[in-house]
Amino acid sequence: EKDWSPEQISKRLKLEDKLDISFVRIYQLIEQDKQKGGNLYTHLRFHHTGHRRAKYGAKYQGGIKDRVSISKRPEIVNDKTRVGDWEIDTIMRPLHSNTSKISPIKPMVKPFTIIF
């Protein structure tokens, strides 16, 4: 019989309304137990060396190469009167969701939205 992963434990506890704890916190508790001589880490389904942080710091997250500031866009675009100018937003989803992002696109003049 395989042991449960911290992700499975976290979701199961939440479904049963017993405890709302993140899988990251469970990994932290397992690591603390290991440092104290415990053996909880031996029950991990995948034996990794701890929770890995992002490769780069927050400075690089969500960055767009060669991005131009919104304050530098042409005044005619700011007026929102010209047909053909579009506005797009990217909405990121949680890390473990099936859909990574949605991007609503709307023209600056007409009141409708395209979502893909």
C-alpha positions as CSV (number, residue, x, y, z in Angstrom):
1,E,0.0,0.0,0.0
2,K,1.4,3.4,-1.0
3,D,1.5,6.3,1.5
4,W,-0.4,9.5,0.8
5,S,1.4,12.6,-0.6
6,P,1.1,15.9,1.4
7,E,-1.0,17.2,-1.5
8,Q,-3.5,14.3,-1.0
9,I,-3.5,14.7,2.8
10,S,-4.2,18.4,2.5
11,K,-7.1,18.0,0.1
12,R,-8.6,15.0,2.1
13,L,-8.5,16.9,5.4
14,K,-10.2,19.9,3.7
15,L,-12.9,17.7,2.1
16,E,-13.7,16.1,5.5
17,D,-13.8,19.6,7.2
18,K,-11.2,18.4,9.7
19,L,-8.4,20.8,9.0
20,D,-7.4,23.4,6.4
21,I,-3.6,23.0,6.0
22,S,-1.5,23.6,2.9
23,F,0.6,20.8,1.4
24,V,3.6,23.2,1.7
25,R,3.0,23.4,5.5
26,I,2.8,19.6,5.7
27,Y,6.2,19.3,3.9
28,Q,7.6,21.8,6.4
29,L,6.3,19.7,9.3
30,I,7.8,16.6,7.8
31,E,11.2,18.3,7.4
32,Q,11.0,19.5,11.1
33,D,10.3,16.0,12.2
34,K,13.2,14.7,10.1
35,Q,15.6,17.3,11.7
36,K,14.5,16.0,15.2
37,G,15.3,12.4,14.2
38,G,11.8,11.4,13.2
39,N,10.9,9.2,10.2
40,L,7.9,10.8,8.7
41,Y,10.0,11.6,5.6
42,T,10.3,7.9,4.8
43,H,6.6,7.8,4.1
44,L,6.7,10.4,1.3
45,R,5.6,8.9,-2.0
46,F,8.4,10.8,-3.7
47,H,11.6,11.3,-1.8
48,H,12.7,14.8,-2.6
49,T,15.1,16.9,-0.8
50,G,12.6,19.4,0.4
51,H,10.3,22.0,-1.0
52,R,12.1,23.8,-3.9
53,R,11.7,27.5,-4.2
54,A,11.4,29.3,-7.5
55,K,14.6,29.4,-9.5
56,Y,14.5,33.1,-9.6
57,G,13.3,35.6,-7.0
58,A,10.2,37.6,-7.1
59,K,12.1,40.2,-9.2
60,Y,11.7,37.9,-12.3
61,Q,8.2,36.5,-11.7
62,G,5.6,37.7,-14.3
63,G,8.2,39.8,-16.1
64,I,7.6,40.6,-19.8
65,K,10.7,41.1,-21.9
66,D,10.9,44.5,-23.6
67,R,7.7,45.6,-21.9
68,V,6.6,49.2,-22.5
69,S,4.9,51.0,-19.7
70,I,1.3,51.9,-20.0
71,S,2.2,55.5,-19.3
72,K,4.2,55.6,-22.6
73,R,1.3,54.5,-24.9
74,P,0.1,57.0,-27.5
75,E,-2.5,59.6,-26.4
76,I,-4.9,58.4,-29.1
77,V,-5.0,55.0,-27.4
78,N,-5.7,56.7,-24.0
79,D,-8.7,58.5,-25.5
80,K,-10.3,55.1,-26.2
81,T,-12.1,56.5,-29.3
82,R,-10.2,54.8,-32.1
83,V,-11.5,51.5,-33.4
84,G,-8.9,48.7,-33.5
85,D,-7.2,49.3,-30.1
86,W,-7.6,46.3,-27.8
87,E,-7.0,45.8,-24.1
88,I,-5.8,42.4,-22.8
89,D,-5.4,41.1,-19.2
90,T,-3.9,37.8,-18.2
91,I,-5.4,36.2,-15.1
92,M,-3.3,33.4,-13.7
93,R,-4.9,30.4,-12.1
94,P,-3.6,28.4,-9.1
95,L,-0.5,26.3,-9.7
96,H,-2.2,22.9,-9.6
97,S,-5.3,23.8,-11.6
98,N,-6.1,22.3,-15.0
99,T,-6.2,25.7,-16.7
100,S,-3.1,27.9,-16.3
101,K,-4.6,31.2,-17.3
102,I,-7.4,33.0,-19.0
103,S,-7.0,36.1,-21.1
104,P,-10.0,38.4,-21.7
105,I,-9.5,40.7,-24.7
106,K,-11.8,43.6,-25.2
107,P,-11.8,46.5,-27.6
108,M,-11.4,49.9,-26.1
109,V,-14.4,51.3,-28.0
110,K,-17.0,48.5,-28.3
111,P,-18.5,46.9,-25.1
112,F,-17.8,43.2,-25.7
113,T,-15.2,40.7,-24.5
114,I,-13.4,37.7,-26.0
115,I,-12.1,35.1,-23.6
116,F,-9.6,32.4,-24.6
